[in-house]
Amino acid sequence: MHKNNNEAYICRVCGLKQNEPQWGIDEQTPTYNICDCCGVEFGYEDCTLIGIKSYRKKWLDGGAKWNCKKCQPNSWSLNEQLANIPKQYQ
Protein backbone atom coordinates (compact mmCIF):
# COMPACT_ATOMS: atom_id res chain seq x y z
CA MET A 1 0.00 0.00 0.00
CA HIS A 2 1.27 3.44 -0.90
CA LYS A 3 2.36 5.57 2.03
CA ASN A 4 0.02 8.37 0.91
CA ASN A 5 -2.96 6.97 -0.99
CA ASN A 6 -3.89 10.36 -2.41
CA GLU A 7 -0.69 10.49 -4.48
CA ALA A 8 -1.89 7.44 -6.42
CA TYR A 9 -4.76 9.60 -7.73
CA ILE A 10 -2.54 12.40 -9.07
CA CYS A 11 -1.19 12.62 -12.62
CA ARG A 12 2.59 12.35 -12.39
CA VAL A 13 3.01 14.79 -15.29
CA CYS A 14 0.58 17.66 -14.63
CA GLY A 15 -0.82 17.10 -11.13
CA LEU A 16 -4.46 16.71 -12.13
CA LYS A 17 -6.46 14.75 -9.56
CA GLN A 18 -7.87 11.60 -11.14
CA ASN A 19 -11.00 9.59 -10.28
CA GLU A 20 -9.01 6.38 -9.81
CA PRO A 21 -5.37 5.51 -9.18
CA GLN A 22 -3.86 5.55 -12.68
CA TRP A 23 -1.03 3.23 -11.64
CA GLY A 24 -3.17 1.22 -9.23
CA ILE A 25 -2.92 1.35 -5.47
CA ASP A 26 0.25 -0.77 -5.79
CA GLU A 27 1.67 1.81 -8.28
CA GLN A 28 2.61 -1.10 -10.55
CA THR A 29 -0.52 -1.66 -12.64
CA PRO A 30 -1.13 1.17 -15.12
CA THR A 31 -4.60 1.77 -16.52
CA TYR A 32 -3.41 3.19 -19.87
CA ASN A 33 -6.08 5.87 -19.46
CA ILE A 34 -5.42 9.33 -20.90
CA CYS A 35 -5.15 12.38 -18.63
CA ASP A 36 -7.88 14.90 -19.48
CA CYS A 37 -5.46 17.74 -18.84
CA CYS A 38 -2.00 16.97 -20.23
CA GLY A 39 -2.95 13.99 -22.41
CA VAL A 40 -0.33 11.61 -21.02
CA GLU A 41 -1.14 7.90 -21.35
CA PHE A 42 -0.71 6.34 -17.91
CA GLY A 43 1.69 3.42 -18.26
CA TYR A 44 3.33 4.65 -21.44
CA GLU A 45 4.78 8.17 -21.39
CA ASP A 46 4.99 8.30 -17.58
CA CYS A 47 6.94 5.08 -16.93
CA THR A 48 10.20 6.78 -15.98
CA LEU A 49 11.16 10.05 -14.31
CA ILE A 50 12.95 11.11 -17.51
CA GLY A 51 9.79 10.38 -19.52
CA ILE A 52 7.63 12.28 -17.03
CA LYS A 53 9.87 15.36 -17.07
CA SER A 54 10.21 15.26 -20.85
CA TYR A 55 6.44 14.98 -21.39
CA ARG A 56 5.79 17.75 -18.84
CA LYS A 57 8.28 20.08 -20.57
CA LYS A 58 6.71 19.39 -23.97
CA TRP A 59 3.22 20.03 -22.56
CA LEU A 60 4.26 23.25 -20.79
CA ASP A 61 6.23 24.49 -23.81
CA GLY A 62 3.11 23.88 -25.91
CA GLY A 63 1.08 26.21 -23.72
CA ALA A 64 -0.21 23.69 -21.13
CA LYS A 65 -3.38 23.20 -23.15
CA TRP A 66 -6.03 20.79 -21.90
CA ASN A 67 -6.34 17.56 -23.87
CA CYS A 68 -10.09 17.60 -23.11
CA LYS A 69 -10.96 21.30 -23.39
CA LYS A 70 -14.53 20.81 -22.10
CA CYS A 71 -13.09 19.17 -18.94
CA GLN A 72 -11.11 22.27 -17.96
CA PRO A 73 -12.62 23.96 -14.89
CA ASN A 74 -13.41 27.67 -15.22
CA SER A 75 -11.28 28.49 -12.19
CA TRP A 76 -8.32 26.32 -13.27
CA SER A 77 -4.89 27.36 -12.05
CA LEU A 78 -1.84 25.78 -13.69
CA ASN A 79 0.42 26.60 -10.74
CA GLU A 80 -1.99 25.13 -8.18
CA GLN A 81 -2.31 21.97 -10.22
CA LEU A 82 1.44 21.59 -10.75
CA ALA A 83 1.88 21.90 -6.97
CA ASN A 84 -0.10 18.62 -6.64
CA ILE A 85 2.62 16.58 -8.39
CA PRO A 86 4.12 14.16 -5.89
CA LYS A 87 7.66 15.15 -4.89
CA GLN A 88 9.26 12.04 -6.40
CA TYR A 89 7.92 12.98 -9.87
CA GLN A 90 8.79 16.70 -9.90
N, C-alpha and C positions, 0 to 999 in steps of 0.2 A: 504494500500500500504506500502510496506517495506521501511524503511527510506533510505536504500541504495540498489537500485534495483540490482546492480551487485552482491551483496552477495547471492542473490537467485539463481545465476547461478554457484555457487562454491560448490563442494563436501565438505560436512561438515567433512568428515573423512580425505581426502588426499589433498584437495585444488585444484583439477583439475577443470579448467573452463569447464562448460557444455554448450551445444547448447541451452538448454531450462532450465527454473527454475525447478529443480527436486522436489521441494516441492511447486510448484506453486508460483505465485506472492504473494498470501496471506500466504504462508509458512504453509498451513494447508492441502494441497491436494497433497499427494505424487504420483509420477508417477510409482513407482515400477520398474523403469529402473535400469540397472546395470552400475556402474561406470567402464569405460574402464581401469582406472588405478588401483584402490584398490579393485574393485569387490564388493563394498558394494551395497546392494539393497536399493534404496531410498524408505523410508517408512517402512522398516523392521528393519535392523540393526542400523539405524541412528535415531531412534525415541526419544532416551533420550541421555543426555550428558554422562551418564555412558556407554551406548551402543556405542556411538561414540568413546569415549576414549579407551574402551576395544577393539573395532574393529581396531582402528588405531594402538594400541600397538601390536596386533596380526599380522597385516600387516607389520609393521616396523620390528618386531622380525623375521618375515619370509623373510626378505631381501627386502621389498618394491618392490616386483615384479609386473609388469603390468599384469592385468587380460587379456587384449587384447595386446599381445606383438607387433603385427604389428601396433598398434595405438601409440606406444611410439615414441615421436619425437627424432631425432638423438641428438639434443642439450638439452635433458631433464635434469633438475636439481631438485633433490628431495627437497633440502632446499628452493629453490625459490618457488616451488609448495606448500610446507607446509606453507610458509609465506602467502599464499593466504587464508588460513582458517580463516573465520570470528572469531573475538575475542571471541564471546560468545560460540564457539564450540572448542576452543583450550584446 
